[in-house]
């Protein structure tokens, strides 16, 4: 049996680090208006950007008239300034960017007043950032199957990696998966390349040796996938914490059945089952002080008082069985002094579940 490992320090810390070869298009929301003109803005389109953006459209002149086709507007895609100004309003579609289009329907009276403003959003429910938000209900999804589909990560500097997690995926057993690393964003002859063994729904791959490069690329070829796209909920690239001593032989696993129950006035109960959730208890006994410090470092890394976030992390009870691993939450860190400079540290870890 291998030692337990904790994976919590994801080197992919921002959506801006990720680029994908194929991305399912998103949607354009309806518009919220601030102003007194009578015209109605009609947004539409298939949003193509990877990150969500707020668009602002504002009437900047009615010198040529206050009607559709006469007044002009300026617009912004949330970059801190105006992308364009003096654009003539129209009853037919005007393309802004990233697949977003708008037009106006005339109303009664003056269509526009200078300063009339509309707010709308381009949203991609399957963008690449969904892979690092630690929310199992969110998924990245490609637009199509490619040979291969690629996920490229620029970590901005060379950082050590020992493990890869691909979680809640739809890849079939016929998929070919490779992890490549390089000093530059070039992949014909990368400095490191290693195949990843497929596993149903989730994969934890320990690299054959630690690698330290700036760029990573995951290449996935799955031509017979019946969904017609690849889907991944969570992606992790980083190192792991392995304590100097393992937990005592044996551990407890309680499987909770998540359900609610409605009871009629006659006392007849109707249950609705939703999910199963595992709760693990591991006894880490007679641990040196350095291991306690390591666990405190983990807790400090996944928690943030300023944002109020307390993130889950990955736990692999047996490193010899890498695909037996879980996304878990911890609610407390009990540290009991045992003898001299040794401590007992019983850990209760609750599985993070998904509703989809």
C-alpha positions in Angstrom: 0.0 0.0 0.0 1.3 3.4 -0.9 1.1 6.5 1.3 -1.9 8.9 1.2 -1.4 12.0 -0.8 -3.1 15.4 -0.6 -3.3 17.5 -3.8 -4.2 21.1 -3.2 -1.7 23.5 -4.9 -3.0 23.7 -8.5 -0.5 25.5 -10.7 -3.4 26.6 -12.9 -4.6 29.5 -10.9 -6.4 31.6 -13.6 -8.6 31.1 -16.6 -6.3 33.3 -18.5 -3.6 30.6 -18.3 -5.8 28.2 -20.3 -6.3 28.1 -24.0 -8.3 25.3 -25.8 -8.4 24.3 -29.4 -12.2 23.9 -29.4 -14.8 25.7 -27.3 -18.6 25.4 -27.4 -20.1 28.8 -28.1 -22.0 30.6 -25.4 -25.1 32.8 -25.3 -25.9 36.5 -25.2 -28.2 37.7 -22.5 -31.1 40.1 -22.7 -30.4 43.8 -22.1 -31.1 46.0 -19.1 -31.8 49.6 -20.0 -31.1 52.8 -18.2 -32.6 55.8 -20.0 -35.8 57.5 -21.3 -35.7 56.9 -25.0 -38.4 54.5 -26.4 -36.3 52.2 -28.6 -35.8 48.6 -27.5 -32.4 47.0 -27.9 -32.4 43.4 -29.2 -29.2 41.4 -28.5 -28.4 38.1 -30.2 -25.6 35.9 -31.4 -23.5 32.9 -30.4 -20.9 34.2 -27.9 -17.4 32.9 -28.9 -15.1 34.3 -26.2 -13.7 32.1 -23.5 -14.5 34.4 -20.6 -17.8 36.1 -19.6 -17.9 39.8 -20.5 -20.3 42.6 -19.8 -21.2 44.8 -22.8 -22.3 48.5 -22.4 -24.1 50.3 -25.3 -24.6 54.0 -24.9 -26.2 56.6 -27.2 -23.5 59.2 -27.8 -25.2 61.6 -30.3 -28.6 62.5 -31.7 -27.2 65.4 -33.9 -28.6 63.7 -37.0 -31.9 62.8 -35.4 -33.3 60.8 -32.4 -34.6 57.8 -34.4 -33.2 54.4 -35.2 -30.9 54.9 -38.2 -30.1 58.5 -37.2 -28.7 58.5 -33.7 -25.2 57.0 -33.0 -23.9 54.9 -30.1 -20.6 53.8 -28.5 -20.0 50.4 -27.0 -17.6 48.6 -24.6 -16.8 45.0 -24.1 -15.7 45.5 -20.5 -12.1 46.4 -21.2 -12.1 49.7 -19.3 -12.6 51.9 -22.4 -14.9 52.2 -25.4 -14.3 49.8 -28.3 -16.0 52.1 -30.8 -18.0 55.3 -30.9 -20.2 57.2 -33.4 -21.7 53.9 -34.8 -25.1 54.5 -36.4 -28.0 52.7 -34.8 -29.8 50.2 -37.0 -32.9 48.1 -37.2 -30.8 45.3 -38.7 -28.0 43.4 -36.9 -24.8 45.2 -36.1 -21.9 43.0 -35.1 -19.9 44.1 -32.0 -17.3 41.3 -31.4 -17.1 37.8 -30.1 -20.3 36.9 -32.0 -22.4 39.5 -30.2 -24.9 41.3 -32.4 -27.5 44.0 -31.6 -30.3 46.0 -33.3 -33.1 48.3 -32.2 -36.9 48.3 -32.5 -38.4 51.8 -32.7 -40.9 53.0 -30.1 -43.3 55.9 -29.8 -41.9 59.4 -29.5 -38.1 59.9 -29.6 -36.3 56.5 -29.9 -33.2 57.9 -28.2 -31.9 60.4 -25.7 -28.2 61.0 -25.3 -26.9 58.9 -22.5 -29.5 56.1 -23.0 -27.5 53.0 -21.9 -28.0 49.2 -22.1 -26.1 46.5 -20.3 -25.9 42.9 -21.5 -23.5 39.9 -21.1 -21.8 37.4 -23.2 -21.8 34.2 -21.2 -20.1 30.9 -21.9 -21.5 28.2 -19.6 -18.8 25.7 -20.8 -15.7 27.9 -20.9 -12.2 26.7 -19.9 -12.4 28.4 -16.5 -15.0 25.9 -15.4 -12.2 23.4 -15.1 -10.5 25.1 -12.2 -13.5 26.4 -10.1 -13.7 23.3 -7.9 -17.5 23.1 -8.7 -18.4 19.7 -10.0 -21.6 21.0 -11.5 -19.6 23.2 -14.0 -18.0 21.7 -17.1 -15.7 22.7 -19.9 -17.1 21.4 -23.2 -15.5 21.5 -26.7 -17.4 22.4 -29.8 -16.3 19.3 -31.7 -14.0 16.3 -31.7 -10.5 17.0 -33.1 -7.4 15.0 -33.7 -6.4 16.0 -31.1 -8.4 18.3 -28.9 -5.8 20.3 -26.9 -5.8 22.2 -23.6 -2.7 24.4 -23.3 -1.6 26.0 -20.0 0.9 28.9 -19.7 1.8 29.0 -16.0 3.9 32.2 -16.7 7.0 30.6 -15.1 8.5 27.2 -14.8 6.9 25.3 -11.9 7.3 21.8 -10.6 4.5 19.3 -11.3 4.1 15.7 -10.2 0.4 14.9 -10.8 -2.4 15.5 -13.3 -6.1 15.2 -12.4 -8.9 15.0 -15.1 -12.2 14.8 -13.2 -15.8 14.2 -14.2 -14.9 13.6 -17.9 -16.9 12.0 -20.7 -13.9 10.4 -22.4 -14.4 6.9 -23.7 -12.1 3.9 -23.2 -10.9 4.4 -26.8 -9.5 7.8 -26.0 -5.7 8.6 -26.3 -4.5 11.1 -23.7 -1.1 12.6 -23.5 0.5 15.2 -21.2 3.3 17.3 -22.8 5.5 19.9 -21.2 7.9 22.4 -22.8 9.9 25.6 -22.3 8.0 27.2 -25.1 4.5 27.0 -26.5 5.6 24.6 -29.3 4.6 20.9 -29.4 6.2 19.2 -32.3 9.2 18.0 -30.2 8.3 18.9 -26.5 10.9 18.4 -23.8 8.6 16.0 -21.9 5.7 13.7 -23.2 3.9 11.0 -21.3 0.8 9.0 -22.0 -2.1 9.0 -19.5 -4.0 5.8 -18.8 -7.8 6.1 -19.2 -10.1 5.5 -16.3 -13.9 5.9 -16.2 -15.1 9.4 -15.1 -11.9 10.4 -13.3 -8.1 10.1 -13.7 -5.2 10.8 -11.4 -1.9 10.4 -13.2 1.4 10.6 -11.3 4.2 11.7 -13.6 7.0 9.2 -13.9 9.3 12.0 -12.6 8.8 15.5 -11.4 8.9 18.1 -14.3 9.5 21.8 -14.2 8.4 23.7 -17.3 6.4 26.8 -18.1 4.0 25.3 -20.7 1.8 22.2 -20.5 -0.4 20.7 -23.1 -3.0 18.0 -22.7 -3.8 16.3 -26.0 -7.0 14.2 -26.2 -8.0 12.1 -29.2 -11.4 10.4 -28.8 -12.9 10.1 -32.3 -15.7 7.6 -31.4 -17.0 9.6 -28.5 -20.8 9.4 -28.9 -21.4 12.8 -27.4 -19.5 14.5 -30.3 -17.4 16.6 -27.9 -15.1 16.3 -24.9 -16.2 17.4 -21.4 -14.2 17.9 -18.3 -15.3 19.3 -14.9 -12.0 19.7 -13.1 -8.4 19.9 -14.1 -5.4 19.9 -11.7 -1.7 20.2 -12.5 0.7 20.4 -9.6 2.5 18.6 -6.8 1.2 16.8 -3.7 1.7 16.6 0.0 2.8 13.2 1.4 3.2 13.1 5.1 6.2 11.3 6.7 3.9 8.7 8.2 0.7 7.2 6.8 -2.6 6.8 8.6 -3.1 3.7 10.7 -4.1 0.5 8.9 -7.7 0.7 8.1 -10.0 3.6 7.9 -13.7 4.2 8.1 -16.0 5.2 5.2 -19.6 6.2 5.9 -21.8 6.5 2.9 -24.6 9.0 3.5 -27.8 8.8 1.4 -28.9 12.3 0.5 -32.7 12.5 0.4 -35.6 14.4 1.8 -39.0 13.1 2.9 -42.5 14.5 2.8 -45.0 13.0 5.2 -48.8 13.1 4.6 -51.2 13.9 7.5 -51.8 10.1 7.6 -48.2 9.5 8.4 -47.2 8.1 5.0 -43.7 9.2 4.0 -42.6 9.8 0.5 -38.9 9.9 0.0 -36.9 11.5 -2.7 -33.3 10.2 -3.1 -30.8 12.6 -4.6 -27.2 11.3 -4.1 -24.7 9.3 -2.1 -21.9 11.1 -0.2 -18.9 9.5 1.4 -17.4 10.6 4.7 -14.0 9.3 5.5 -12.2 9.1 8.9 -8.4 8.5 8.9 -6.3 8.2 12.1 -2.9 9.8 11.6 -1.3 8.9 14.9 2.2 9.7 16.4 2.9 12.3 13.7 6.0 14.5 14.0 5.5 18.2 14.4 6.6 18.8 10.8 3.6 16.9 9.5 1.2 19.0 11.6 2.9 22.1 10.1 2.4 20.7 6.6 -1.3 20.2 7.2 -1.6 23.7 8.6 0.1 24.9 5.4 -2.5 23.0 3.4 -5.4 24.6 5.4 -3.9 28.1 4.9 -3.6 27.5 1.1 -7.2 26.4 0.6 -8.7 29.1 2.9 -9.0 32.8 2.5 -10.5 35.1 5.1 -10.7 38.1 2.7 -12.8 36.2 0.1 -14.5 33.9 2.5 -13.6 30.9 0.4 -12.6 27.5 1.9 -11.8 25.3 -1.1 -11.9 21.5 -1.3 -8.8 19.5 -2.3 -8.0 16.1 -3.7 -7.2 13.1 -1.5 -5.7 9.8 -2.7 -5.7 7.3 0.3 -3.4 4.9 -1.5 -0.9 6.3 -4.0 -0.4 2.7 -5.4 -4.1 3.0 -6.5 -4.1 6.5 -8.1 -7.6 6.4 -9.5 -9.1 5.8 -6.1 -9.2 9.5 -5.2 -11.8 12.1 -4.1 -12.5 15.8 -4.1 -13.0 16.4 -0.4 -13.7 19.1 2.2 -12.3 19.3 5.7 -14.2 21.1 8.5 -11.5 20.9 11.3 -8.0 19.9 12.0 -7.8 18.1 15.3 -4.2 18.0 16.7 -3.8 16.1 19.9 -0.5 16.0 21.7 0.5 12.3 22.1 4.0 12.1 23.5 7.2 14.2 23.4 7.0 16.0 20.1 4.4 13.6 18.4 0.8 14.3 17.8 -2.4 12.4 16.9 -4.3 14.0 14.0 -7.6 12.3 13.1 -9.0 13.6 9.9 -12.6 13.6 8.8 -12.9 14.3 5.0 -16.3 14.7 3.3 -16.7 14.0 -0.4 -17.7 16.9 -2.6 -20.6 15.6 -4.8 -22.2 16.7 -8.0 -25.9 17.2 -8.9 -25.4 16.6 -12.6 
